Amino acid sequence: MRTSRLAIVALLCLVTLAGIAAVAGAPPPTQLCGVCSSDVTDEAGIDGATGAGTLDIYVDERGDSLWRARVPVDSSTAERYRANESALEAAVDDAWAPYHAAEGDVGAVESTLDGETVVVEYAVDDLARQGVGDAWIVDYFALGASNARYGRTAERVTIHAPEGTEITNRVPDAAVDENTATWTDDAEFDRQTYVTYGSGGVLGAAAGYATIGLEVGPTALEHGVRGGAALGLLVGLVGVAVCRTDLGIAVFDAATLERLIAAVGVVGAVGFLVVGVVATDAGLASGPVALASLGVGYALLGSGARRLGRRLETRGLVGLSLLATLVAGGIALPLAGPPVYAIPLCFGAATALCLPIGYVAERGRFPVALVAGAAVAPIAAIASVAPVSAFGYGPALYGLLLLPWVAAVAAFGYPLALLGRRLALGAD
């Protein structure tokens, strides 16, 4: 076995062992409701509970909060708690989950009985802080690069912004209604949940997203560089290689390349859509839809480049490449809903840029700016989903998991580069 193969096997073994170690050492889900019962962690919750309960989190004008958990109990237990307040307090004390979202920050706990429902209220300070303009941000639930995750436990979790405000950002998996964000049914509570609120409207939304950008921007840039720099170098080498490789240039004309690219794109799009349909019972799976949309963009780019390429020159081909990428994102959005996956789109843009890269190279110039633009794609991809970690080991290892995307850029970008070179030669 050659040294290169041994190195690959060793790398795969290290990644596997790291994943096993991280999974084995990962803590159980962090429960949002500290006193609700949980089937995930086998926490019984409050003694006598007949359901998981609900959790309402009320944020005040100062950014502090009041958490109110309501847990139903059976009638006999309710009578016992009503007759003995000490028993109720003891039951609540024993019900706290070992891992819950407000652990270490809980203050002023008060337990009462409302009919056959135990009501537990506790204060948590500094849940939100002021951001850009009149925007406020709840960043309490953002876990960063930690490998922790949330368990919703409660049947319903609702975050209430102060009266007179509106939630101004898209909150993952939550139903937003003016100043409330609610998670019910099977909705997951994202480990990077941010909630912004303020005056509402376009300006309010802009201020909210600007606040989120300032919050995650430095980390996104750091993780993008740490995780994507090596990938960017490899994509840059792909850009250089497609300029200097003549394999197939004398065999394929522009018409043949168009048919090849269109066929690959259409077959890929249909195949991934089929996978997206059968992979889930609830609509289309977003991952396969994102890949299928890239197939559509690939086919459109190949067909459009051959028909319009000779009239577009370099800038036009760059615009056509980016337009095909945007079309791919536009197709994914109505089929699978937001967010549009950034990683496929960024690497798709790098692939599409191989078309003008080949065109410029055949004209006798080295496309420095275009190759650099393609090389930035992995950094942008990782930065857009930061903070990232792979098995809890940070962005560098996460970047290694994206190596197949570099191979995809080379495999699908080379036919586009050949087409660009054919267009530069003026040969059909």
N, C-alpha and C positions, 0 to 999 in steps of 0.2 A: 504494500500500500504506500502510495506516495506521501510525502510530508504534508502537502496541502490537504489531502483527504484526512490525514490524522488530525490536523489542526481543526478541520470542520467538525469531525466527530467529537473532539475534545470540547469545542465550543458548545455544541448541542448538549453534551453531558452536563456542562457547567450550568447552562440555562435551565435544564430540567431539574437538577439538584437544587438550584436557587428557588425555583418555583415550588418544589416540594417543601423546602424549608420554610418558605414564606407562608404557604397555605397552612402548614402544620402549626406555625407559630402565630397565625392571625387570631385576633380576639373575636369573640362572638359579636353579632350585630349590636350596635349601640342603639338602645331603645329610645325613641322620642318621648314616650310617656313613661315616667319613672315608676308609676304604681299600677299600670295596666297589666293584665295577664298576657302571657306570650306562649304560643305553641312552638316558637322557634327555639327559645332558650329554656323551655320547661319551667318558666317562672309562673308560679300560681297566682301572683298578684294578691289582691286583697282577699282575705278569707271570706268565703261565701259568695264570691263573685259569680254572676251568671252570664257575663259577657266581657269582652275585652275593654269596653268603655270608649270614651271619646276624649280628645284633648283640644282645648282652645287656648291660644297664646295671644294675649292682648298687649300690644305695644303702646306705650304712652308717648306724650310729646317730648319727653326727655330721652327716649330711646331705651328706657327700662321696661320691664315686662311683668305681667302676671300670668302664670300658667294655671289653668283650671282643668283638672281631670275629673270626669264623671264616670263612675264605675257602678253598674247595677249589681245588686245583691239579692239573694232570696229573702222571702218575707220573714222567716225565723231569725236569720242573721240581722236583718234590719231592726227587728224588735230588740234583739240583744244589744246592738250598738246604741239604740235609742235609750235603753235603760242604763247603759254603762258606757259613759264617754271614754273612760280609760281603756276599755276593750277596743273601742274604735281607734283611738290613738295608737294602741299597741299593734293593731292589725295593719294600720298604715305604715308604721315604722318597719314592720317585718316585710312589707310588700315591695319596698324599693328594689329595683333591678340593680344588679352589680355593675352593669354598664348602661348608663342612660345619658341623654344629651346634656342635661344640666348638672351632671355630677360635679361636685365641688363648688357650684355656684348657687345652690339652693338656699334661699333664706325665707324666714317668716312663713313656715308651713302651718296651715290651718285646715283641720278636717271637720266636716259637718255632714249631717245626714239630711237629704232632701227626699222625703218619701222612702222609696226603696233604692235610692241611689246614694252612694258615698261620693261626696264632693271634696276633692283635695286641691287646695290652692297654695301656690308657693311663688315667691318673687325671684326673678332672675334679672340682675342689673346689667346694663350696657349690652343689651341685645342688638341695638341699632346705633348708628352714628351718622352724623350729618356728612353729606358729600358735596357734590357740585351744586351751587345755587341753593334752591330749597329742597333738593333731593336728599333723602335719607336712605341708608342701606342697612339691611339685616344681613350681616356677614357671619353671624354666630355659628351657622350650620355648615360653613365651608371648611372641609377637612384638609385642604391642601394636598400634599403628596403622601399623606398617611394612607396605609392600606386598610384603615377602618371603613366601615360602611354602616348605614342606618337600617334598623328594623322598625317599621311603622307601628306594629303591635296594635295600636288603637284602631277601632273601626273607622274613625274619622279624625283627621288632624287639620286644624284651621289656624292660620296666622291672621290676626286682625291688625291692620295698620290703624293709626289714630283716626278718629272720626274727622271727616272733611278732607281726607286725602284719598288718593287713588294709587293702586299698585301700577307701576309704570314699565315693568319689564316682563318678558315672557318667563314664567316660572316653570321649570321642567315638571311635566306630569301633573300639574296642579290646575284646578278649575279656578280661574280668577274672576271675581265679581266685585268691581269697584275697589273697596279697601280690604278685601279678603282673598286669601289663597287657600284652597281646600284640597286635601288628598283623601280619596275614598277608594273603596273596592280594592283592586289590585295595583293601584298606582304606587310606584316606588318613590321614596323620598331620596332625591339625588344627593350624593355625598359632597357635591359642590353647589349647594343651593344658595343662591343670592336672591333677596327680595328687595326691590327699590320702590319707594313710594314718595309722593309729593303732590304737586298741583294738578297733574294729569295733562292730557293733550300732547301735542307734538313736542313742545318745548320741555314738558315734564319728562317725556320718554327719552328725549335727547340727554337731559341732565342725568337721568337714571343710568343710562348706558354709559355715559361719560364717567360716572362714579364707579361703575363696575370695571371699566377700562383702566382707570387709575389704580383700582384695587388689584387687578390681576396682571396688569401690564408688565411690571418688572419681573415677576415670576415667569410670565409667558416668554419674555425675551430670553431670560436665563435658560429656561428649559429648552426653548427652541434651538439655541446655539449649542448647548451641551448635548442634546439628543440628535440634532440634525446636521451638525457640522461635518461629521464623517460621511453621512449620507449625501450631503451636498457636494462634497469632493468627488464621490463616486458618480453622481449624476453629471457633474462637470466633465469627468473623464468620458462618460458616455457621449456627451456633446462633442468632445474632441474626436472621439472614435468615429462617429457618424460622418464627420467632415472628411476623414482621411481614409475611410474604407471604401473600396471600389467593388466589393462583392455584390453582384447582381446589377450593376449599373449598365452593363452592356446587354443584359438579358431581358430586363423588363422595360417596356416603354410606359409612357404616362397613362395610357388607357388601361393597360394590364394592371398597373399599380392601383389605379382608381378602383377597378373591379375587386382586386384583392382586399384593399382596405375596407371598401364598403361591405364585402361579404363577411369579413371578420367582425366588423362592427355590428352588423345585423344579427349574425348568428350568436354573438356574445350577448347582445341585448335581449334577444328572445330567450336564450338559455337561462340567463340570470333572472328574468322575469318569471319563468316557470319555477325556478328554485324559490323565488320570493313568495309565490303563491302557495306552494306545498310546504314551506318551512313553518308557517304559522296559520292558525285558524282565524286570527283576528286581522284581516286585511293583508297587505303586502309587507313582507319583512324589509325594513329600511336598508339593511346592508346590501342585499342583492339588488334592490332598486337603484342604489347609488352606483353599483358596478354596471347595471344595465344602462343607466343613463350615460355612462362613459362610452359604452358601445355605440349608442346613438350618435353622440358627439363625434366619435371616431369616424363613423360612416359618413356623416355630413361633411366633416372636414376633408376627407379624401375626395368626395364627389365635388364639393364646392371649389376646392383648390385647383382641380384639373380644369374646371370650366371657367373659373375667374382668375386663376393665378397669373396668367400672362399680362393681365391688365392691372394687377394690384401692386406689383413690385414688392420690396422688402416690407415696408410699413403696412401695406395692405395685407400681406400674408401673416404678419404678426397680429394684426387686428382680427383676421379671420380665425386664427388659432385661438385667441382669447375668447372670441365670440362663440366658437364651438364649445369651449369649456363652460361658458355662462349658460349656453343652451342646455348642456348636460345637467347643470345645477337646477335650471328652471324646470326640467322634466322631472327630476327627483322630488322637487318641493310639493307639487300637487299629489303625486302618487303616494309618498311616504310621510309627507308633512315635515315641518321643521324639527330639528335643525338639519340643514343640508350638510352631509358629512364633509368636513374640510380636507381630510387626508386624501381620499380618492380624487377630489377636485384639484388639489395642489399638485399631486403627481400626474394627474391628467393634463394639467396645464404644461408641466415640464415635457410630457410626451408630445403635446401639440406643437410646442416650440421647436421640435426637431424639423418641422416643415420649413420654416424660414431659416433655420440653421443650415440645412442642406442647400437651400437656395443661395444664401450669401456665400457659403464656402465655394460653390461651383462658380460664382462670379469672381473668384480670386481673392476674396478678403476673408480674414478669420473673424467669425461673429462673436467677438468678445462679450459684448453686452447681452446677446441672446443666451450664450452659454452660462454667463453669470446669473441671468434671470432664472434659467432652469435650475441652476445649482442652489438658488435661494429657496426653491419650492419645498424641500424637506424641512428646512428651518421654519418656514411659514406654517407648514402642516402641523408640526409638533407644537409650535407656539399657539396655534389656534385652539388646541384642545388642552393646553396646560392648565393646572399642574398635572404632570404625568408621572407614572412610575410603573415598572414592570415587576410584579411580585414583590413590591415594596422596595425595590433597589434603585429607583431614580431614573432620570431621563436618558442616561447613557445606555442602559440596558434596554429601555423602551425603544430607543432608536434602532438597536440591533434587530428587533422584531419586525421592523419595517423594511429590512433588506430585500424581501421579495418585490417590493414596489420599485426598487432600483432596477431589478431584472425586468420588470414589466415595462419600464421606461425604455430600456434598451431594445426589448423584443418588439414593442409596438411603435417605438419612435423611429427605428431604422427604415421601415417602409415609407414613412412620411418624409424622412430625410432624402431617400432616393427619389421620391416624387418631387420634392423641392429642387433637387439637382436637375431632374429631367425638365422641369419648368424653366430653369435658368438656361438650359441648353436650347430650349425652344423646340425640343423633339417630342413628338406625340407618339 
